[in-house]
Every structure is written in structure tokens, then in C-alpha cells.
């Protein structure tokens, strides 16, 4: 492999088909940028609402996308840009499914190219080097003297591309393939995926499904709101199995806040979740490393 496509999406809410921006970079493994692609996206009417969590993370609001194209307007451009090249993302379990969900929603031809995930690779290659394998942590491990704008789609895609190139300086492509084998979805184009369950799972069921790889070492995680995957105590047990500390409240040491909001469209400004977001914002502005994720984004992150 020489040329590949690094891709990143930002979404308006917890549903992956609610993409509100896409960034792509056509990169070569010798570090050359061939082309870039970026646009805001107007989400499909059935998922066109902005969860405060998502806007808090990426800064995109409903006003920003008023004149943006819908996915049906750009799907062919995106497919032509990707071509037959492999696709790379940091957390392909998220970005890859955004791509698949959008094409299914708009009845576009699925893109089934070989996919690589720098998050999965980092969990193996940098297992003992850094505790947190988030995009920014991995990027600054490899490029300590450089900066990038995290949660801006084109900037994240560029960072992911540079990480993938850097990894191949240490490992030949054949070994990269072995370290990141095709998933069931990559091989068959299957649309089956983890999501929000109708019934909450027990702690043991959560651990059996998600707890096989301790991928949250060093994290201190708090939860607010009602979760759909399981009761809070069960998810806290899972968090502990995954190597993190489950905190009962938001503190200066919290690195991750998981927010469960049953109906984001009807969230009240003075709700408990909003108060937590305000506190998280204040902590971040004071220098805290805290990140805020919706429940589904969290489970996407820990999916093996």
C-alpha cells in the first residue's frame, strides 16, 4: 500500500447517521498530502437536532449547517475521493459506521474498502507507552512539538493520517495488516453494529460483551443521566474491568464524563445533564483533561 484515505466525521447528536461535517485526506505512506476534502453536512431531517454534548465537543451548531449540503448531495463526491484506496480512521468503529449508516439512510452504494483503525493499532503498538490512546494523546506521543485542532474533522483526519504513516515507519505494512485484521463488517459489508439496547444489560453481560480488552487504563470516569445499555452501577463495574476508575461525581481529576440523555430533542436548559456540562466546561477551561461523550460514543470507543 502507498496511498490511503484518512477520514473523520463529527455528528450532531448520538446517532451516527447525524453527521454534520466530514474531513478526508488523501495521503501517501511517505508523508505526501495528495488532496483534501472538507464540508459541513446538513443532517437528514429525521436526525436533524444538535445534542449539547456534541456541540460542546466540536463547536458546530444548527445555525452553522443551515446552508450546508445533505449527504445525498455529496455522496458521489465522497465515493470518488475515496476511490479504491484503503480507509483509515482513529476509531473506525465510529467513523466507519457513520459512513455506512449515511449511505444506507440515503440509499447510496456502500463503500466496502479495506479499513484500518489507528486506535486499535495504538492499543497494541503503544500498549505500555501511553495510558490513554485517544487521537490527541497518540498524536502528541509521535509529534510532541506539533499542534492540531482536535474535533475539527479535517484536522483530525490529517492527524490520523500522520499517525498511520508514523506507525509504518516502525512496522511494515504486512505487520500492520496482522495487527489490524479486517472486521466482520469490513469483510462482508454487514450493517450489524452495536447500538442502544431495548433492555438494559447486567454487569456480567456488559463485561462479556465489552470487557475483553482493558482499553481505559488511566481514565477516571463519571456518569450523569440515565443509560440505556445498563444501570449505572453495572456500567461502573464494566469501567473498572476495563482498567479505569469509576467516579461517583465530577471532580478536577475526572478525564471522561459519560452523559446519558433519553430525549436530546427535549432536553431542558436547566436539566441535571446541562448542569454537569456547565461544570465540565468550567473544569476544562481551568485546565482539566476532561472529555465529554454521549453514551453511544462511549460504547463505540470500547467496542473490541
C-alpha positions as CSV (number, residue, x, y, z in Angstrom):
1,X,0.0,0.0,0.0
2,X,1.1,3.5,-0.8
3,X,-1.9,5.8,-1.0
4,X,-4.7,5.7,1.6
5,X,-7.7,7.9,2.7
6,X,-7.9,9.2,6.3
7,X,-11.4,10.1,7.3
8,X,-13.1,11.8,10.2
9,X,-16.8,12.7,11.0
10,X,-18.4,14.9,13.5
11,X,-22.0,14.2,14.4
12,X,-24.9,16.5,15.5
13,X,-26.1,14.0,18.2
14,X,-25.6,10.5,19.5
15,X,-26.9,8.9,16.2
16,X,-24.1,8.1,13.9
17,X,-26.2,8.9,10.8
18,X,-26.4,12.6,12.1
19,X,-23.1,13.6,10.6
20,X,-22.6,17.4,10.5
21,X,-19.1,17.5,9.0
22,X,-16.6,15.3,7.2
23,X,-12.9,15.7,6.6
24,X,-10.8,13.5,4.4
25,X,-7.1,13.5,3.5
26,X,-5.6,11.5,0.6
27,X,-2.1,10.6,1.9
28,X,0.9,8.5,0.9
29,X,2.9,6.4,3.2
30,X,6.0,8.6,2.5
31,X,4.1,11.5,4.1
32,X,2.8,13.4,1.0
33,X,-0.6,15.0,1.1
34,X,-2.2,14.5,-2.4
35,X,-5.6,16.1,-1.7
36,X,-8.1,17.1,1.0
37,X,-11.8,17.3,1.3
38,X,-13.9,19.0,3.9
39,X,-17.5,20.2,4.2
40,X,-20.2,20.8,6.8
41,X,-23.2,18.5,6.3
42,X,-26.9,19.2,6.9
43,X,-28.2,16.1,8.8
44,X,-31.2,14.1,7.5
45,X,-34.5,15.6,8.7
46,X,-35.2,12.6,11.0
47,X,-32.0,13.2,12.9
48,X,-31.6,16.9,12.5
49,X,-31.1,18.1,16.1
50,X,-28.0,19.1,17.9
51,X,-27.2,17.4,21.2
52,X,-25.5,20.0,23.5
53,X,-22.8,17.3,24.2
54,X,-21.8,17.2,20.6
55,X,-21.8,20.9,20.1
56,X,-19.8,21.2,23.3
57,X,-17.2,19.0,21.7
58,X,-16.9,20.2,18.1
59,X,-18.5,23.7,18.3
60,X,-20.8,23.1,15.3
61,X,-24.4,24.3,15.8
62,X,-27.7,24.1,13.9
63,X,-27.1,27.6,12.6
64,X,-23.8,26.6,11.1
65,X,-25.3,23.9,8.8
66,X,-28.4,25.8,7.5
67,X,-26.9,26.2,4.0
68,X,-24.8,23.0,4.1
69,X,-25.4,20.1,1.6
70,X,-27.1,16.9,2.7
71,X,-25.3,13.6,2.3
72,X,-27.3,12.9,-0.9
73,X,-25.7,16.0,-2.4
74,X,-22.1,14.9,-1.7
75,X,-22.2,11.1,-1.5
76,X,-20.8,10.6,-5.1
77,X,-18.1,13.2,-4.4
78,X,-17.0,11.3,-1.3
79,X,-17.1,8.0,-3.1
80,X,-15.0,9.4,-5.9
81,X,-12.5,10.9,-3.5
82,X,-12.1,7.6,-1.7
83,X,-11.9,5.5,-4.8
84,X,-10.4,2.1,-4.2
85,X,-8.0,3.2,-1.6
86,X,-7.9,1.8,2.0
87,X,-9.7,3.9,4.6
88,X,-8.1,4.9,7.9
89,X,-9.7,6.4,11.0
90,X,-8.9,6.8,14.7
91,X,-11.8,4.7,16.0
92,X,-13.1,3.1,12.8
93,X,-15.9,1.5,15.0
94,X,-17.4,5.1,14.9
95,X,-16.3,6.8,11.7
96,X,-16.7,3.6,9.6
97,X,-20.3,3.1,10.7
98,X,-21.1,6.8,10.2
99,X,-20.1,6.3,6.6
100,X,-22.1,3.0,6.3
101,X,-25.2,4.5,8.1
102,X,-25.3,7.5,5.9
103,X,-25.1,5.5,2.7
104,X,-27.8,3.2,3.9
105,X,-30.0,6.1,5.0
106,X,-29.7,7.8,1.6
107,X,-29.8,4.5,-0.3
108,X,-26.3,5.0,-1.7
109,X,-23.9,2.2,-2.7
110,X,-21.9,1.0,0.3
111,X,-18.2,1.7,0.4
112,X,-16.5,-1.6,1.4
113,X,-12.8,-0.7,1.1
114,X,-10.3,-2.3,3.4
115,X,-10.3,-0.3,6.7
116,X,-7.6,0.4,9.3
117,X,-8.1,1.8,12.8
118,X,-5.2,3.7,14.4
119,X,-7.0,3.4,17.7
120,X,-6.9,-0.4,17.5
121,X,-3.3,-0.2,16.4
122,X,-2.3,2.1,19.2
123,X,-3.8,-0.3,21.8
124,X,-1.3,-2.9,20.5
125,X,1.7,-0.8,19.4
126,X,1.6,1.7,22.3
127,X,0.1,-0.6,24.9
128,X,2.8,0.3,27.5
129,X,3.9,3.6,26.2
130,X,0.9,5.8,26.9
131,X,-2.2,5.2,29.1
132,X,-4.8,7.0,27.0
133,X,-5.0,6.0,23.3
134,X,-7.2,9.0,22.3
135,X,-6.3,10.7,19.0
136,X,-4.7,13.7,20.7
137,X,-2.6,11.6,23.1
138,X,-1.3,9.3,20.3
139,X,-0.6,12.3,18.0
140,X,1.4,14.2,20.7
141,X,3.3,11.0,21.5
142,X,4.6,10.8,18.0
143,X,4.7,14.5,17.3
144,X,5.3,16.3,20.7
145,X,6.3,19.6,19.1
146,X,3.3,19.9,16.8
147,X,-0.3,21.1,17.2
148,X,-3.6,20.3,15.7
149,X,-7.2,21.4,16.2
150,X,-8.9,18.4,17.9
151,X,-12.5,17.7,16.9
152,X,-12.3,19.6,13.7
153,X,-12.9,17.0,11.0
154,X,-10.2,17.8,8.5
155,X,-7.6,18.4,11.3
156,X,-8.4,15.1,12.9
157,X,-8.2,13.3,9.6
158,X,-4.8,14.8,9.0
159,X,-3.6,13.8,12.4
160,X,-4.8,10.3,11.9
161,X,-3.0,10.1,8.5
162,X,0.3,11.2,10.1
163,X,-0.1,8.7,12.9
164,X,-0.7,5.9,10.4
165,X,2.4,6.9,8.4
166,X,4.4,7.1,11.6
167,X,3.3,3.6,12.7
168,X,4.5,2.2,9.3
169,X,7.9,3.6,10.0
170,X,8.2,1.1,12.8
171,X,6.1,-1.7,11.4
172,X,6.0,-3.0,7.8
173,X,2.6,-2.9,6.1
174,X,2.3,-6.7,6.3
175,X,2.5,-6.5,10.1
176,X,0.1,-3.6,10.2
177,X,-2.4,-5.8,8.4
178,X,-1.9,-8.5,11.0
179,X,-2.2,-6.1,13.9
180,X,-5.4,-4.7,12.5
181,X,-7.2,-7.5,10.6
182,X,-10.5,-6.9,8.7
183,X,-13.5,-7.0,11.0
184,X,-16.7,-8.8,10.1
185,X,-18.2,-5.6,8.9
186,X,-15.2,-4.8,6.7
187,X,-15.2,-8.1,5.0
188,X,-18.9,-8.5,4.4
189,X,-20.3,-5.0,4.4
190,X,-22.7,-6.2,7.2
191,X,-24.7,-3.5,8.7
192,X,-25.0,-5.2,12.1
193,X,-23.5,-3.0,14.8
194,X,-23.6,-2.2,18.5
195,X,-26.2,0.3,19.4
196,X,-28.7,1.3,22.1
197,X,-30.4,-1.8,23.5
198,X,-34.1,-2.1,24.3
199,X,-33.3,-3.8,27.6
200,X,-30.5,-2.9,30.0
201,X,-27.8,-5.5,30.3
202,X,-26.4,-6.8,33.6
203,X,-22.9,-6.1,34.7
204,X,-21.8,-9.6,33.7
205,X,-23.4,-9.3,30.2
206,X,-21.7,-5.9,29.7
207,X,-18.3,-7.4,30.7
208,X,-18.7,-10.4,28.5
209,X,-19.6,-8.1,25.5
210,X,-17.2,-5.2,26.1
211,X,-14.7,-6.1,28.8
212,X,-12.3,-8.3,27.0
213,X,-9.6,-5.7,26.4
214,X,-8.5,-3.3,29.2
215,X,-8.6,-0.2,26.9
216,X,-9.3,2.5,29.5
217,X,-6.2,2.5,31.6
218,X,-5.6,5.7,33.4
219,X,-9.1,7.1,32.8
220,X,-11.2,8.5,35.7
221,X,-14.8,8.3,34.5
222,X,-18.0,9.9,35.8
223,X,-21.6,9.3,34.6
224,X,-24.6,11.5,34.5
225,X,-28.1,10.8,33.3
226,X,-29.9,7.5,32.6
227,X,-28.0,5.0,30.5
228,X,-29.7,2.6,28.1
229,X,-27.0,-0.1,27.9
230,X,-27.2,-0.9,31.6
231,X,-27.8,0.6,35.1
232,X,-25.2,3.0,36.2
233,X,-23.8,0.5,38.8
234,X,-23.4,-2.1,36.0
235,X,-21.6,0.3,33.7
236,X,-19.3,1.3,36.6
237,X,-18.3,-2.3,37.1
238,X,-17.5,-2.6,33.3
239,X,-15.5,0.6,33.6
240,X,-13.4,-0.9,36.4
241,X,-12.8,-4.1,34.4
242,X,-11.6,-2.0,31.5
243,X,-8.9,-0.6,33.8
244,X,-10.4,2.8,34.7
245,X,-11.6,4.4,37.9
246,X,-15.4,4.9,38.2
247,X,-16.0,8.1,40.0
248,X,-19.3,8.9,41.7
249,X,-19.1,12.6,40.9
250,X,-17.4,15.1,38.7
251,X,-14.0,16.2,40.0
252,X,-10.9,18.0,38.9
253,X,-9.3,14.6,38.3
254,X,-12.1,13.3,36.0
255,X,-10.9,12.6,32.5
256,X,-14.2,11.4,30.9
257,X,-17.8,12.3,31.5
258,X,-20.4,9.9,30.0
259,X,-23.8,11.6,29.5
260,X,-27.0,9.7,29.0
261,X,-29.9,11.8,27.7
262,X,-33.1,9.8,27.0
263,X,-34.6,12.5,24.7
264,X,-31.9,15.0,23.5
265,X,-34.6,16.9,21.5
266,X,-36.4,17.9,24.6
267,X,-33.5,18.4,27.0
268,X,-34.2,21.4,29.3
269,X,-31.6,24.0,29.7
270,X,-31.6,23.6,33.5
271,X,-31.5,19.8,33.5
272,X,-29.0,17.9,35.5
273,X,-27.1,16.9,32.4
274,X,-26.8,20.5,31.4
275,X,-25.5,21.5,34.8
276,X,-22.9,18.7,34.5
277,X,-21.9,20.1,31.1
278,X,-21.5,23.5,32.5
279,X,-19.3,22.2,35.3
280,X,-17.3,20.1,32.8
281,X,-16.9,23.3,30.7
282,X,-15.6,25.2,33.7
283,X,-13.2,22.3,34.6
284,X,-11.9,22.2,31.0
285,X,-11.3,25.9,31.0
286,X,-9.4,25.6,34.2
287,X,-7.0,23.1,32.6
288,X,-8.7,19.8,33.3
289,X,-8.2,17.0,30.7
290,X,-11.9,16.1,30.8
291,X,-13.7,14.8,27.7
292,X,-17.5,14.6,27.3
293,X,-19.0,11.7,25.4
294,X,-22.6,10.5,24.8
295,X,-23.4,7.0,25.9
296,X,-23.2,5.6,22.4
297,X,-19.9,7.3,21.6
298,X,-18.5,5.8,24.8
299,X,-19.6,2.3,23.8
300,X,-18.3,2.8,20.3
301,X,-15.0,3.6,21.8
302,X,-14.7,0.4,23.8
303,X,-16.2,-1.9,21.2
304,X,-13.5,-4.6,20.5
